[in-house]
Every structure is written in structure tokens, then in C-alpha cells.
């Protein structure tokens, strides 16, 4: 074995001098390294912020998002479960759901789904239009960014089927998709690859019952390859765009991609 | 005759001192994340009660926690891989990895010795058997944190890995338990370093340790 652990043998006084020299050198260099690391950390922490997060950190988070987007594949699926695994799903988040139900407890009227695509005039779709698509059912995990998850059964139509049928003639799929509630109180930005994933559905039934208002009636997004924050409720607007769209929780300091 | 021995190689010292603040940041940001869903209890007792989160100022900082965790994970992983690669490549692993099952018996003897229950230490090379198990175990734990971390980071994209870890929930539990393990390791490690004294600590900074003369090895 090569000697990676050399020894220095010297008379006592010389040995102590040598040790003092090595100590001085070692602790000065160590101190400088620690100060440098602290300085680097502080300069990142104090760098100007992009949506609540210092910009160098945003670069890394965006890089992570790109990396996982490129690895995502239509065969990479959130596991599915038997219906016996279904548990109660707490309605979490009511941005864009601030209208009151009427005296009979009926949710407020929904003005349809507006579809916007570059180079085409907006189209308004009704629930029946979405329900004319092939019906899909999925029993899968809904993962909240807080850390908990619940199995739910959803009934809806694949977003990829939706784009095939309703993307206006002559317009192409864009890099991104923006979805918002009517009035844009809540809004999410999605990469098209995740939106076209086979488990991404426009949903009107939850556990075999029509969606209730708190869960996004009459039409919400279920995108199991993203955290719950991207599963927008009560969609009023879908816009195809090549600019990375705004996103409600991104602007509060969360990751834009937020993929699972 | 007394002598100076290069105990800790430069690269190992770098890996060690990089890991120290990074692991601290990973645990800290992990606590910011854990606050949003502090699920784990021992019977009726919450492992981290709300007042404890409040004491450390860890509340309502989920976004910040995730932002730190998923940036510093890169340094944690790269540094860990570099350390393992270096110890394998250089041959230093021979001092660090227990080589036989008797290491467990010897380690128990070391524990009894350190608790002043027995007088003799088992024979050792650079590290005693308890150190070998601890320093190898902590690397296995790091690998465990990496794997379970990936599983809860990407339970759809890496669903096979989450399944391998016993599912999304169980992976999170292991990830948490390993973190508690690091804190336990840290407490014992700091205690042992303080008991071992300045000469030992200094060698982790400057590399060289003073070996007193007399019974040279």
C-alpha cells in the first residue's frame, strides 16, 4: 500500500515548531474557506428575488424542472389503486371560489370554458362539449405540496383528447398552457408535456359523484404528475401560449414546475 | 519519540467540512417542509409539537424550505458521491469499513469502554470498530436519504422507486427517520470529539495529529 499517511519524526522542539506552523496554516486556510462559503451563501440569500426566491436559486429550481420534464414520459405514471383505498379529500384552497351558493345551495352559474390559442379567435365551450370526449376514470393519489396524499377516483376526459378535438383549426400546440378560474383569481402555468400526459384529465366527477363546488365544479383539472396546487378547480379559461405563463403559487415562492 | 502523523487526507477533510453545513441546511430546510404536514407521533405525542416549530421560527416557510432543499441537495449528493468514490479509489475505505462480523462484538466492547463499564479497548487500527460501524453506517444512511428523497420528490416520474421504498408515505417516514438518525449521530459525534480532545479535533482541520512518544506503533 502506498503511504498516504506519512509521518514526521523530529526532535521535540522542531516537532512543536512544525506543528504550530501546520496549525497556523490549516486554521487560516480553513477560516478563509468558511468565510468564503458564508459569503457565497449570503450573496445568494441577498441576491435580488424573482417571485420571493433569490435569482440564483431560481436558476437551479428551473434547471431541476427542465431535467424532470425531459425525463417525464407517457409511461411514467402515478400508481393507481383499488377503490377501497379512497379516503376523504379535504377541500384545500378556495382562491377563485369566492362566490356564494344560492339559497338552494346550488353553486353559482358557470359561464363556460374559454379557449384561447395564438392566431385564433377565442372559443367558448360548454360542459357537454368536454363530456363528448372519450370518458376516462382513474383512481390515483392526489399529492398536496404540504406533504399529504389521498387516493381519489376521478371521471373526466384526457387533456390530450381535448386538445386534439378543440384546438382551433390552423393553430398548433404551444410550449405552455395557462389555465385560470373565471376572473383569474387562481391561475396555473403548465408545460405542455405534463398537460398531455395520459393521466392528465379534465374532470367532472369525483368518486362517481358530480364535482362539488369546493372541489371545483363543474370542471377541474386533475394532473397527477403535479402537486395539488396545479390541479386547478373550476376552470374558466385555457390559453395556449409560448411564453411561460404566470402561476399563482410560483408567485408566492414555490417552484414553477412543481412536478411529481 | 513523538511524531506528527498525517491522519486525515486533504480531500477527506474537504468532504467532511463541506458536508457539515450542507447537511445542516438539508435538515433545517427539511424541518421547514415537515412543518406543513407534521404527521409523525409516538403514541399520542407529536414528534415535533407546534411550540417547537414556533421556538425555532419554522412555521409558514414551506416554499422557502423546498427552495433550499432542492438546491442544496445537489451539493449534498455530489459531495457524498465524491467522498465514497475517493475513499474507494484511494484505499482509505480499508480503515473505514468493518471487515468482519467481529466488528459488532468489538464495537459493543468500545461502547462499554466509553461508558466506563470495562477497562480494555479491543485492538484497532486507525478507527475502532464502533467508529467503523458509525462512519460506514452514516454513508449507508446518506444513500438511504438520497433514495427515499428521490422517491418522495418524484413519486410519479420514479414510481418504481417509490414502490421499492414501500410507497410514497413509507418513503417519507424513512426519510424522516434517517434525519432523526443524523441528529443522533451528530450528538454522539460531538460528544466523542469533545472527549477525544484538541489534538484529535485539530487533525480534522490541519490533517496532522501529534502522536506522543514512548510506545510507538
Interface residues (C-beta under 8 A of the other chain):
Chain A: X1 X2 X4 X5 X6 X7 X8 X9 X10 X12 X15 X18 X19 X22 X23 X25 X26 X27 X30 X33 X34 X37 X52 X53 X57 X60 X61 X64 X68 X71 X72 X76 X77 X78 X79 X141 X143 X144 X145 X146 X147 X148 X149 X199 X224 X225 X249 X252 X253 X254 X255 X259 X260
Chain B: X1 X2 X3 X4 X5 X6 X7 X9 X17 X21 X33 X34 X36 X37 X39 X62 X63 X64 X66 X67 X68 X70 X71 X74 X90 X91 X92 X154 X155 X156 X157 X158 X159 X162 X163 X168 X169 X172 X202 X205 X206 X207 X208 X210 X211
